[in-house]
Every structure is written in structure tokens, then in C-alpha cells.
Amino acid sequence: MYPLTVYVADGGLISYRRRRAAYSVDKILKGAKPSELSVEQPMAAEFAINLKAAKEISLTILPQSAPAGG
């Protein structure tokens, strides 16, 4: 699993990136305690799968259905 889709384009299997994670890491590195940080829902997320790489390792990827009500 990779943090950026560019790795998937270069042959990696899966990437997942949740935006704003770096914001929390920055706060912790500046001395904030994790228990003091508010819980946030990600504003956006990226998920990519390299179907060619999945096929090479015999991994079956099922199509995603649309979310309920949307």
C-alpha cells in the first residue's frame, strides 16, 4: 500500500491517501498530545488500485456499488 497514486501508476498495487493526516502529524511533532487533538473526518480520500498488478497476483477486484441514497 502506498500513500500516493503515482506509485500505483508505476506498478504498485494499491494507494490510499487521506487528506489532513499531515495536519495531525504536524501538531504532534510540535508537542501536542494525541489525546488533545480533535477527531476529524477526512475532507477527501483517494484510493487507487492497479488492476494489472492485481491480475498478476490473481487478486480479484469486485466492482464497487454506488452508496445508498446517492
mmJSON file of the N, C-alpha and C atoms, coordinates in Angstrom:
{"data_MODEL":{"atom_site":{
"group_PDB":["ATOM","ATOM","ATOM","ATOM","ATOM","ATOM","ATOM","ATOM","ATOM","ATOM","ATOM","ATOM","ATOM","ATOM","ATOM","ATOM","ATOM","ATOM","ATOM","ATOM","ATOM","ATOM","ATOM","ATOM","ATOM","ATOM","ATOM","ATOM","ATOM","ATOM","ATOM","ATOM","ATOM","ATOM","ATOM","ATOM","ATOM","ATOM","ATOM","ATOM","ATOM","ATOM","ATOM","ATOM","ATOM","ATOM","ATOM","ATOM","ATOM","ATOM","ATOM","ATOM","ATOM","ATOM","ATOM","ATOM","ATOM","ATOM","ATOM","ATOM","ATOM","ATOM","ATOM","ATOM","ATOM","ATOM","ATOM","ATOM","ATOM","ATOM","ATOM","ATOM","ATOM","ATOM","ATOM","ATOM","ATOM","ATOM","ATOM","ATOM","ATOM","ATOM","ATOM","ATOM","ATOM","ATOM","ATOM","ATOM","ATOM","ATOM","ATOM","ATOM","ATOM","ATOM","ATOM","ATOM","ATOM","ATOM","ATOM","ATOM","ATOM","ATOM","ATOM","ATOM","ATOM","ATOM","ATOM","ATOM","ATOM","ATOM","ATOM","ATOM","ATOM","ATOM","ATOM","ATOM","ATOM","ATOM","ATOM","ATOM","ATOM","ATOM","ATOM","ATOM","ATOM","ATOM","ATOM","ATOM","ATOM","ATOM","ATOM","ATOM","ATOM","ATOM","ATOM","ATOM","ATOM","ATOM","ATOM","ATOM","ATOM","ATOM","ATOM","ATOM","ATOM","ATOM","ATOM","ATOM","ATOM","ATOM","ATOM","ATOM","ATOM","ATOM","ATOM","ATOM","ATOM","ATOM","ATOM","ATOM","ATOM","ATOM","ATOM","ATOM","ATOM","ATOM","ATOM","ATOM","ATOM","ATOM","ATOM","ATOM","ATOM","ATOM","ATOM","ATOM","ATOM","ATOM","ATOM","ATOM","ATOM","ATOM","ATOM","ATOM","ATOM","ATOM","ATOM","ATOM","ATOM","ATOM","ATOM","ATOM","ATOM","ATOM","ATOM","ATOM","ATOM","ATOM","ATOM","ATOM","ATOM","ATOM","ATOM","ATOM","ATOM","ATOM","ATOM","ATOM","ATOM","ATOM"],
"id":[1,2,3,4,5,6,7,8,9,10,11,12,13,14,15,16,17,18,19,20,21,22,23,24,25,26,27,28,29,30,31,32,33,34,35,36,37,38,39,40,41,42,43,44,45,46,47,48,49,50,51,52,53,54,55,56,57,58,59,60,61,62,63,64,65,66,67,68,69,70,71,72,73,74,75,76,77,78,79,80,81,82,83,84,85,86,87,88,89,90,91,92,93,94,95,96,97,98,99,100,101,102,103,104,105,106,107,108,109,110,111,112,113,114,115,116,117,118,119,120,121,122,123,124,125,126,127,128,129,130,131,132,133,134,135,136,137,138,139,140,141,142,143,144,145,146,147,148,149,150,151,152,153,154,155,156,157,158,159,160,161,162,163,164,165,166,167,168,169,170,171,172,173,174,175,176,177,178,179,180,181,182,183,184,185,186,187,188,189,190,191,192,193,194,195,196,197,198,199,200,201,202,203,204,205,206,207,208,209,210],
"type_symbol":["N","C","C","N","C","C","N","C","C","N","C","C","N","C","C","N","C","C","N","C","C","N","C","C","N","C","C","N","C","C","N","C","C","N","C","C","N","C","C","N","C","C","N","C","C","N","C","C","N","C","C","N","C","C","N","C","C","N","C","C","N","C","C","N","C","C","N","C","C","N","C","C","N","C","C","N","C","C","N","C","C","N","C","C","N","C","C","N","C","C","N","C","C","N","C","C","N","C","C","N","C","C","N","C","C","N","C","C","N","C","C","N","C","C","N","C","C","N","C","C","N","C","C","N","C","C","N","C","C","N","C","C","N","C","C","N","C","C","N","C","C","N","C","C","N","C","C","N","C","C","N","C","C","N","C","C","N","C","C","N","C","C","N","C","C","N","C","C","N","C","C","N","C","C","N","C","C","N","C","C","N","C","C","N","C","C","N","C","C","N","C","C","N","C","C","N","C","C","N","C","C","N","C","C","N","C","C","N","C","C"],
"label_atom_id":["N","CA","C","N","CA","C","N","CA","C","N","CA","C","N","CA","C","N","CA","C","N","CA","C","N","CA","C","N","CA","C","N","CA","C","N","CA","C","N","CA","C","N","CA","C","N","CA","C","N","CA","C","N","CA","C","N","CA","C","N","CA","C","N","CA","C","N","CA","C","N","CA","C","N","CA","C","N","CA","C","N","CA","C","N","CA","C","N","CA","C","N","CA","C","N","CA","C","N","CA","C","N","CA","C","N","CA","C","N","CA","C","N","CA","C","N","CA","C","N","CA","C","N","CA","C","N","CA","C","N","CA","C","N","CA","C","N","CA","C","N","CA","C","N","CA","C","N","CA","C","N","CA","C","N","CA","C","N","CA","C","N","CA","C","N","CA","C","N","CA","C","N","CA","C","N","CA","C","N","CA","C","N","CA","C","N","CA","C","N","CA","C","N","CA","C","N","CA","C","N","CA","C","N","CA","C","N","CA","C","N","CA","C","N","CA","C","N","CA","C","N","CA","C","N","CA","C","N","CA","C","N","CA","C","N","CA","C","N","CA","C","N","CA","C"],
"label_alt_id":[null,null,null,null,null,null,null,null,null,null,null,null,null,null,null,null,null,null,null,null,null,null,null,null,null,null,null,null,null,null,null,null,null,null,null,null,null,null,null,null,null,null,null,null,null,null,null,null,null,null,null,null,null,null,null,null,null,null,null,null,null,null,null,null,null,null,null,null,null,null,null,null,null,null,null,null,null,null,null,null,null,null,null,null,null,null,null,null,null,null,null,null,null,null,null,null,null,null,null,null,null,null,null,null,null,null,null,null,null,null,null,null,null,null,null,null,null,null,null,null,null,null,null,null,null,null,null,null,null,null,null,null,null,null,null,null,null,null,null,null,null,null,null,null,null,null,null,null,null,null,null,null,null,null,null,null,null,null,null,null,null,null,null,null,null,null,null,null,null,null,null,null,null,null,null,null,null,null,null,null,null,null,null,null,null,null,null,null,null,null,null,null,null,null,null,null,null,null,null,null,null,null,null,null,null,null,null,null,null,null],
"label_comp_id":["MET","MET","MET","TYR","TYR","TYR","PRO","PRO","PRO","LEU","LEU","LEU","THR","THR","THR","VAL","VAL","VAL","TYR","TYR","TYR","VAL","VAL","VAL","ALA","ALA","ALA","ASP","ASP","ASP","GLY","GLY","GLY","GLY","GLY","GLY","LEU","LEU","LEU","ILE","ILE","ILE","SER","SER","SER","TYR","TYR","TYR","ARG","ARG","ARG","ARG","ARG","ARG","ARG","ARG","ARG","ARG","ARG","ARG","ALA","ALA","ALA","ALA","ALA","ALA","TYR","TYR","TYR","SER","SER","SER","VAL","VAL","VAL","ASP","ASP","ASP","LYS","LYS","LYS","ILE","ILE","ILE","LEU","LEU","LEU","LYS","LYS","LYS","GLY","GLY","GLY","ALA","ALA","ALA","LYS","LYS","LYS","PRO","PRO","PRO","SER","SER","SER","GLU","GLU","GLU","LEU","LEU","LEU","SER","SER","SER","VAL","VAL","VAL","GLU","GLU","GLU","GLN","GLN","GLN","PRO","PRO","PRO","MET","MET","MET","ALA","ALA","ALA","ALA","ALA","ALA","GLU","GLU","GLU","PHE","PHE","PHE","ALA","ALA","ALA","ILE","ILE","ILE","ASN","ASN","ASN","LEU","LEU","LEU","LYS","LYS","LYS","ALA","ALA","ALA","ALA","ALA","ALA","LYS","LYS","LYS","GLU","GLU","GLU","ILE","ILE","ILE","SER","SER","SER","LEU","LEU","LEU","THR","THR","THR","ILE","ILE","ILE","LEU","LEU","LEU","PRO","PRO","PRO","GLN","GLN","GLN","SER","SER","SER","ALA","ALA","ALA","PRO","PRO","PRO","ALA","ALA","ALA","GLY","GLY","GLY","GLY","GLY","GLY"],
"label_asym_id":["A","A","A","A","A","A","A","A","A","A","A","A","A","A","A","A","A","A","A","A","A","A","A","A","A","A","A","A","A","A","A","A","A","A","A","A","A","A","A","A","A","A","A","A","A","A","A","A","A","A","A","A","A","A","A","A","A","A","A","A","A","A","A","A","A","A","A","A","A","A","A","A","A","A","A","A","A","A","A","A","A","A","A","A","A","A","A","A","A","A","A","A","A","A","A","A","A","A","A","A","A","A","A","A","A","A","A","A","A","A","A","A","A","A","A","A","A","A","A","A","A","A","A","A","A","A","A","A","A","A","A","A","A","A","A","A","A","A","A","A","A","A","A","A","A","A","A","A","A","A","A","A","A","A","A","A","A","A","A","A","A","A","A","A","A","A","A","A","A","A","A","A","A","A","A","A","A","A","A","A","A","A","A","A","A","A","A","A","A","A","A","A","A","A","A","A","A","A","A","A","A","A","A","A","A","A","A","A","A","A"],
"label_entity_id":["1","1","1","1","1","1","1","1","1","1","1","1","1","1","1","1","1","1","1","1","1","1","1","1","1","1","1","1","1","1","1","1","1","1","1","1","1","1","1","1","1","1","1","1","1","1","1","1","1","1","1","1","1","1","1","1","1","1","1","1","1","1","1","1","1","1","1","1","1","1","1","1","1","1","1","1","1","1","1","1","1","1","1","1","1","1","1","1","1","1","1","1","1","1","1","1","1","1","1","1","1","1","1","1","1","1","1","1","1","1","1","1","1","1","1","1","1","1","1","1","1","1","1","1","1","1","1","1","1","1","1","1","1","1","1","1","1","1","1","1","1","1","1","1","1","1","1","1","1","1","1","1","1","1","1","1","1","1","1","1","1","1","1","1","1","1","1","1","1","1","1","1","1","1","1","1","1","1","1","1","1","1","1","1","1","1","1","1","1","1","1","1","1","1","1","1","1","1","1","1","1","1","1","1","1","1","1","1","1","1"],
"label_seq_id":[1,1,1,2,2,2,3,3,3,4,4,4,5,5,5,6,6,6,7,7,7,8,8,8,9,9,9,10,10,10,11,11,11,12,12,12,13,13,13,14,14,14,15,15,15,16,16,16,17,17,17,18,18,18,19,19,19,20,20,20,21,21,21,22,22,22,23,23,23,24,24,24,25,25,25,26,26,26,27,27,27,28,28,28,29,29,29,30,30,30,31,31,31,32,32,32,33,33,33,34,34,34,35,35,35,36,36,36,37,37,37,38,38,38,39,39,39,40,40,40,41,41,41,42,42,42,43,43,43,44,44,44,45,45,45,46,46,46,47,47,47,48,48,48,49,49,49,50,50,50,51,51,51,52,52,52,53,53,53,54,54,54,55,55,55,56,56,56,57,57,57,58,58,58,59,59,59,60,60,60,61,61,61,62,62,62,63,63,63,64,64,64,65,65,65,66,66,66,67,67,67,68,68,68,69,69,69,70,70,70],
"pdbx_PDB_ins_code":[null,null,null,null,null,null,null,null,null,null,null,null,null,null,null,null,null,null,null,null,null,null,null,null,null,null,null,null,null,null,null,null,null,null,null,null,null,null,null,null,null,null,null,null,null,null,null,null,null,null,null,null,null,null,null,null,null,null,null,null,null,null,null,null,null,null,null,null,null,null,null,null,null,null,null,null,null,null,null,null,null,null,null,null,null,null,null,null,null,null,null,null,null,null,null,null,null,null,null,null,null,null,null,null,null,null,null,null,null,null,null,null,null,null,null,null,null,null,null,null,null,null,null,null,null,null,null,null,null,null,null,null,null,null,null,null,null,null,null,null,null,null,null,null,null,null,null,null,null,null,null,null,null,null,null,null,null,null,null,null,null,null,null,null,null,null,null,null,null,null,null,null,null,null,null,null,null,null,null,null,null,null,null,null,null,null,null,null,null,null,null,null,null,null,null,null,null,null,null,null,null,null,null,null,null,null,null,null,null,null],
"Cartn_x":[0.852,0.0,0.898,0.569,1.372,0.549,1.217,0.488,0.068,0.624,0.313,-0.02,-0.922,-1.337,-0.224,0.773,1.878,2.567,2.61,3.218,2.401,1.101,0.235,0.463,0.605,0.877,2.215,3.14,4.456,4.51,3.369,3.33,2.917,2.772,2.324,0.899,0.504,-0.829,-1.929,-1.764,-2.837,-2.26,-3.015,-2.656,-3.896,-3.67,-4.754,-4.193,-4.858,-4.395,-5.578,-5.452,-6.472,-5.883,-6.534,-6.039,-6.227,-5.384,-5.37,-4.652,-4.173,-3.407,-2.123,-1.521,-0.279,-0.51,-1.699,-2.039,-1.908,-2.43,-2.352,-0.915,-0.183,1.219,2.014,1.776,2.477,2.218,0.978,0.634,1.353,1.389,2.051,3.549,4.156,5.589,5.933,4.956,5.17,4.837,4.54,4.364,2.962,1.955,0.594,0.462,-0.317,-0.595,-1.704,-1.562,-2.605,-3.997,-4.072,-5.383,-6.011,-5.21,-5.721,-6.261,-5.951,-6.391,-7.845,-8.545,-9.936,-10.003,-11.067,-11.281,-11.866,-11.263,-11.72,-12.083,-13.106,-13.437,-12.617,-12.058,-11.277,-12.158,-11.578,-12.308,-12.434,-11.422,-11.427,-10.433,-10.627,-9.699,-9.507,-8.329,-8.042,-7.714,-8.269,-7.99,-7.798,-6.683,-6.409,-5.92,-6.324,-5.899,-5.32,-4.18,-3.563,-4.127,-5.079,-5.754,-4.81,-3.818,-2.849,-2.027,-1.567,-0.796,-1.665,-2.932,-3.843,-4.019,-4.179,-4.351,-3.106,-1.921,-0.666,-0.525,-1.145,-1.067,-2.391,-3.224,-4.508,-5.447,-5.417,-6.311,-7.546,-8.718,-9.966,-10.47,-10.743,-11.275,-12.726,-13.645,-15.057,-15.445,-16.381,-16.824,-17.507,-17.333,-17.948,-19.351,-20.275,-21.637,-21.759,-22.737,-22.964,-23.447,-23.077,-23.552,-25.068,-25.659,-27.106,-27.547,-28.602,-29.16,-28.363,-27.371,-26.581,-26.282],
"Cartn_y":[-1.165,0.0,1.229,2.184,3.392,4.634,5.729,6.939,7.808,7.562,8.393,7.518,8.007,7.233,7.089,7.944,7.834,6.482,5.927,4.615,3.52,3.678,2.714,2.804,4.015,4.197,3.565,3.512,2.918,1.428,0.799,-0.65,-1.116,-0.207,-0.591,-1.099,-1.846,-2.459,-1.494,-0.859,-0.037,1.23,2.33,3.541,4.068,4.662,5.276,6.511,7.617,8.853,9.575,9.854,10.628,12.001,12.986,14.347,14.816,15.697,16.305,15.451,14.28,13.475,14.199,14.888,15.617,16.725,17.283,18.316,17.764,16.59,15.969,15.61,15.071,14.712,15.962,17.053,18.312,18.778,18.725,19.142,18.283,16.981,16.069,16.348,16.558,16.842,18.174,19.075,20.357,20.289,19.085,18.916,18.632,18.659,18.37,16.893,16.611,15.214,14.704,13.494,12.969,13.009,12.813,12.834,14.224,15.262,16.631,17.042,16.268,16.617,16.229,17.053,16.74,15.656,14.902,13.868,14.551,14.297,14.929,13.877,14.158,13.332,13.858,12.99,13.476,14.255,15.296,16.091,15.32,14.565,13.774,12.635,11.618,10.487,10.006,9.476,8.881,7.418,6.577,5.15,4.685,4.062,3.602,2.168,1.411,0.019,-0.171,-0.8,-1.156,-2.521,-2.52,-3.762,-4.748,-4.251,-5.134,-5.863,-5.128,-5.75,-6.74,-6.387,-7.297,-8.601,-8.48,-9.675,-10.558,-9.93,-10.695,-11.554,-11.142,-11.948,-12.672,-12.753,-13.46,-12.893,-11.581,-10.901,-10.436,-10.846,-10.452,-9.162,-8.164,-6.887,-6.813,-6.727,-6.652,-5.199,-4.957,-3.58,-3.012,-1.718,-1.046,-0.611,-0.828,-0.356,1.076,1.777,3.168,3.206,4.253,4.368,4.507,4.024,4.111,5.565,5.872,7.22,8.216,7.749,8.743,8.503],
"Cartn_z":[0.0,0.0,0.0,-0.819,-0.988,-0.659,-0.291,0.079,-1.109,-2.293,-3.46,-4.668,-5.509,-6.672,-7.703,-7.671,-8.624,-8.495,-7.288,-7.095,-7.773,-7.805,-8.485,-9.99,-10.498,-11.924,-12.32,-11.369,-11.63,-11.344,-11.026,-10.841,-9.466,-8.501,-7.162,-7.194,-6.186,-6.181,-5.742,-4.575,-4.008,-3.402,-3.517,-2.785,-2.08,-0.947,-0.179,0.484,0.298,0.917,1.524,2.783,3.488,3.724,3.225,3.382,4.816,5.235,6.568,7.589,7.231,8.174,8.547,7.58,7.85,8.88,8.897,9.878,11.295,11.535,12.862,13.214,12.252,12.489,12.845,12.135,12.406,13.833,14.268,15.635,16.674,16.455,17.398,17.438,16.273,16.222,16.891,16.973,17.643,19.133,19.641,21.068,21.564,20.702,21.149,21.497,22.502,22.854,21.938,21.427,20.548,21.173,22.487,23.15,23.164,22.892,22.883,21.509,20.486,19.135,18.926,18.195,17.902,16.832,16.847,15.836,14.613,13.484,12.248,11.22,10.472,9.317,8.151,7.331,6.197,5.224,4.659,3.679,2.361,2.045,0.812,0.969,0.206,0.224,-1.203,-1.467,-2.758,-2.543,-3.369,-3.314,-4.745,-5.032,-6.394,-6.363,-7.359,-7.488,-8.886,-8.96,-10.232,-10.622,-11.547,-11.92,-12.594,-13.312,-13.953,-12.883,-11.866,-10.783,-10.016,-9.789,-9.085,-9.867,-11.178,-12.012,-11.963,-11.946,-11.926,-10.671,-9.572,-8.343,-8.074,-9.098,-9.028,-7.972,-7.808,-6.866,-7.619,-7.172,-7.816,-7.184,-8.029,-7.577,-8.054,-7.122,-7.46,-7.703,-8.621,-8.869,-7.626,-7.422,-6.276,-6.641,-5.73,-5.96,-5.468,-5.983,-5.581,-4.138,-3.383,-1.998,-1.956,-0.881,-0.72,-0.703,-1.435,-1.438,-2.259,-3.026,-3.694,-5.08],
"occupancy":[1.0,1.0,1.0,1.0,1.0,1.0,1.0,1.0,1.0,1.0,1.0,1.0,1.0,1.0,1.0,1.0,1.0,1.0,1.0,1.0,1.0,1.0,1.0,1.0,1.0,1.0,1.0,1.0,1.0,1.0,1.0,1.0,1.0,1.0,1.0,1.0,1.0,1.0,1.0,1.0,1.0,1.0,1.0,1.0,1.0,1.0,1.0,1.0,1.0,1.0,1.0,1.0,1.0,1.0,1.0,1.0,1.0,1.0,1.0,1.0,1.0,1.0,1.0,1.0,1.0,1.0,1.0,1.0,1.0,1.0,1.0,1.0,1.0,1.0,1.0,1.0,1.0,1.0,1.0,1.0,1.0,1.0,1.0,1.0,1.0,1.0,1.0,1.0,1.0,1.0,1.0,1.0,1.0,1.0,1.0,1.0,1.0,1.0,1.0,1.0,1.0,1.0,1.0,1.0,1.0,1.0,1.0,1.0,1.0,1.0,1.0,1.0,1.0,1.0,1.0,1.0,1.0,1.0,1.0,1.0,1.0,1.0,1.0,1.0,1.0,1.0,1.0,1.0,1.0,1.0,1.0,1.0,1.0,1.0,1.0,1.0,1.0,1.0,1.0,1.0,1.0,1.0,1.0,1.0,1.0,1.0,1.0,1.0,1.0,1.0,1.0,1.0,1.0,1.0,1.0,1.0,1.0,1.0,1.0,1.0,1.0,1.0,1.0,1.0,1.0,1.0,1.0,1.0,1.0,1.0,1.0,1.0,1.0,1.0,1.0,1.0,1.0,1.0,1.0,1.0,1.0,1.0,1.0,1.0,1.0,1.0,1.0,1.0,1.0,1.0,1.0,1.0,1.0,1.0,1.0,1.0,1.0,1.0,1.0,1.0,1.0,1.0,1.0,1.0,1.0,1.0,1.0,1.0,1.0,1.0],
"B_iso_or_equiv":[0.0,0.0,0.0,0.0,0.0,0.0,0.0,0.0,0.0,0.0,0.0,0.0,0.0,0.0,0.0,0.0,0.0,0.0,0.0,0.0,0.0,0.0,0.0,0.0,0.0,0.0,0.0,0.0,0.0,0.0,0.0,0.0,0.0,0.0,0.0,0.0,0.0,0.0,0.0,0.0,0.0,0.0,0.0,0.0,0.0,0.0,0.0,0.0,0.0,0.0,0.0,0.0,0.0,0.0,0.0,0.0,0.0,0.0,0.0,0.0,0.0,0.0,0.0,0.0,0.0,0.0,0.0,0.0,0.0,0.0,0.0,0.0,0.0,0.0,0.0,0.0,0.0,0.0,0.0,0.0,0.0,0.0,0.0,0.0,0.0,0.0,0.0,0.0,0.0,0.0,0.0,0.0,0.0,0.0,0.0,0.0,0.0,0.0,0.0,0.0,0.0,0.0,0.0,0.0,0.0,0.0,0.0,0.0,0.0,0.0,0.0,0.0,0.0,0.0,0.0,0.0,0.0,0.0,0.0,0.0,0.0,0.0,0.0,0.0,0.0,0.0,0.0,0.0,0.0,0.0,0.0,0.0,0.0,0.0,0.0,0.0,0.0,0.0,0.0,0.0,0.0,0.0,0.0,0.0,0.0,0.0,0.0,0.0,0.0,0.0,0.0,0.0,0.0,0.0,0.0,0.0,0.0,0.0,0.0,0.0,0.0,0.0,0.0,0.0,0.0,0.0,0.0,0.0,0.0,0.0,0.0,0.0,0.0,0.0,0.0,0.0,0.0,0.0,0.0,0.0,0.0,0.0,0.0,0.0,0.0,0.0,0.0,0.0,0.0,0.0,0.0,0.0,0.0,0.0,0.0,0.0,0.0,0.0,0.0,0.0,0.0,0.0,0.0,0.0,0.0,0.0,0.0,0.0,0.0,0.0],
"pdbx_formal_charge":[null,null,null,null,null,null,null,null,null,null,null,null,null,null,null,null,null,null,null,null,null,null,null,null,null,null,null,null,null,null,null,null,null,null,null,null,null,null,null,null,null,null,null,null,null,null,null,null,null,null,null,null,null,null,null,null,null,null,null,null,null,null,null,null,null,null,null,null,null,null,null,null,null,null,null,null,null,null,null,null,null,null,null,null,null,null,null,null,null,null,null,null,null,null,null,null,null,null,null,null,null,null,null,null,null,null,null,null,null,null,null,null,null,null,null,null,null,null,null,null,null,null,null,null,null,null,null,null,null,null,null,null,null,null,null,null,null,null,null,null,null,null,null,null,null,null,null,null,null,null,null,null,null,null,null,null,null,null,null,null,null,null,null,null,null,null,null,null,null,null,null,null,null,null,null,null,null,null,null,null,null,null,null,null,null,null,null,null,null,null,null,null,null,null,null,null,null,null,null,null,null,null,null,null,null,null,null,null,null,null],
"auth_seq_id":[1,1,1,2,2,2,3,3,3,4,4,4,5,5,5,6,6,6,7,7,7,8,8,8,9,9,9,10,10,10,11,11,11,12,12,12,13,13,13,14,14,14,15,15,15,16,16,16,17,17,17,18,18,18,19,19,19,20,20,20,21,21,21,22,22,22,23,23,23,24,24,24,25,25,25,26,26,26,27,27,27,28,28,28,29,29,29,30,30,30,31,31,31,32,32,32,33,33,33,34,34,34,35,35,35,36,36,36,37,37,37,38,38,38,39,39,39,40,40,40,41,41,41,42,42,42,43,43,43,44,44,44,45,45,45,46,46,46,47,47,47,48,48,48,49,49,49,50,50,50,51,51,51,52,52,52,53,53,53,54,54,54,55,55,55,56,56,56,57,57,57,58,58,58,59,59,59,60,60,60,61,61,61,62,62,62,63,63,63,64,64,64,65,65,65,66,66,66,67,67,67,68,68,68,69,69,69,70,70,70],
"auth_comp_id":["MET","MET","MET","TYR","TYR","TYR","PRO","PRO","PRO","LEU","LEU","LEU","THR","THR","THR","VAL","VAL","VAL","TYR","TYR","TYR","VAL","VAL","VAL","ALA","ALA","ALA","ASP","ASP","ASP","GLY","GLY","GLY","GLY","GLY","GLY","LEU","LEU","LEU","ILE","ILE","ILE","SER","SER","SER","TYR","TYR","TYR","ARG","ARG","ARG","ARG","ARG","ARG","ARG","ARG","ARG","ARG","ARG","ARG","ALA","ALA","ALA","ALA","ALA","ALA","TYR","TYR","TYR","SER","SER","SER","VAL","VAL","VAL","ASP","ASP","ASP","LYS","LYS","LYS","ILE","ILE","ILE","LEU","LEU","LEU","LYS","LYS","LYS","GLY","GLY","GLY","ALA","ALA","ALA","LYS","LYS","LYS","PRO","PRO","PRO","SER","SER","SER","GLU","GLU","GLU","LEU","LEU","LEU","SER","SER","SER","VAL","VAL","VAL","GLU","GLU","GLU","GLN","GLN","GLN","PRO","PRO","PRO","MET","MET","MET","ALA","ALA","ALA","ALA","ALA","ALA","GLU","GLU","GLU","PHE","PHE","PHE","ALA","ALA","ALA","ILE","ILE","ILE","ASN","ASN","ASN","LEU","LEU","LEU","LYS","LYS","LYS","ALA","ALA","ALA","ALA","ALA","ALA","LYS","LYS","LYS","GLU","GLU","GLU","ILE","ILE","ILE","SER","SER","SER","LEU","LEU","LEU","THR","THR","THR","ILE","ILE","ILE","LEU","LEU","LEU","PRO","PRO","PRO","GLN","GLN","GLN","SER","SER","SER","ALA","ALA","ALA","PRO","PRO","PRO","ALA","ALA","ALA","GLY","GLY","GLY","GLY","GLY","GLY"],
"auth_asym_id":["A","A","A","A","A","A","A","A","A","A","A","A","A","A","A","A","A","A","A","A","A","A","A","A","A","A","A","A","A","A","A","A","A","A","A","A","A","A","A","A","A","A","A","A","A","A","A","A","A","A","A","A","A","A","A","A","A","A","A","A","A","A","A","A","A","A","A","A","A","A","A","A","A","A","A","A","A","A","A","A","A","A","A","A","A","A","A","A","A","A","A","A","A","A","A","A","A","A","A","A","A","A","A","A","A","A","A","A","A","A","A","A","A","A","A","A","A","A","A","A","A","A","A","A","A","A","A","A","A","A","A","A","A","A","A","A","A","A","A","A","A","A","A","A","A","A","A","A","A","A","A","A","A","A","A","A","A","A","A","A","A","A","A","A","A","A","A","A","A","A","A","A","A","A","A","A","A","A","A","A","A","A","A","A","A","A","A","A","A","A","A","A","A","A","A","A","A","A","A","A","A","A","A","A","A","A","A","A","A","A"],
"auth_atom_id":["N","CA","C","N","CA","C","N","CA","C","N","CA","C","N","CA","C","N","CA","C","N","CA","C","N","CA","C","N","CA","C","N","CA","C","N","CA","C","N","CA","C","N","CA","C","N","CA","C","N","CA","C","N","CA","C","N","CA","C","N","CA","C","N","CA","C","N","CA","C","N","CA","C","N","CA","C","N","CA","C","N","CA","C","N","CA","C","N","CA","C","N","CA","C","N","CA","C","N","CA","C","N","CA","C","N","CA","C","N","CA","C","N","CA","C","N","CA","C","N","CA","C","N","CA","C","N","CA","C","N","CA","C","N","CA","C","N","CA","C","N","CA","C","N","CA","C","N","CA","C","N","CA","C","N","CA","C","N","CA","C","N","CA","C","N","CA","C","N","CA","C","N","CA","C","N","CA","C","N","CA","C","N","CA","C","N","CA","C","N","CA","C","N","CA","C","N","CA","C","N","CA","C","N","CA","C","N","CA","C","N","CA","C","N","CA","C","N","CA","C","N","CA","C","N","CA","C","N","CA","C","N","CA","C","N","CA","C","N","CA","C","N","CA","C"],
"pdbx_PDB_model_num":[1,1,1,1,1,1,1,1,1,1,1,1,1,1,1,1,1,1,1,1,1,1,1,1,1,1,1,1,1,1,1,1,1,1,1,1,1,1,1,1,1,1,1,1,1,1,1,1,1,1,1,1,1,1,1,1,1,1,1,1,1,1,1,1,1,1,1,1,1,1,1,1,1,1,1,1,1,1,1,1,1,1,1,1,1,1,1,1,1,1,1,1,1,1,1,1,1,1,1,1,1,1,1,1,1,1,1,1,1,1,1,1,1,1,1,1,1,1,1,1,1,1,1,1,1,1,1,1,1,1,1,1,1,1,1,1,1,1,1,1,1,1,1,1,1,1,1,1,1,1,1,1,1,1,1,1,1,1,1,1,1,1,1,1,1,1,1,1,1,1,1,1,1,1,1,1,1,1,1,1,1,1,1,1,1,1,1,1,1,1,1,1,1,1,1,1,1,1,1,1,1,1,1,1,1,1,1,1,1,1]
}}}
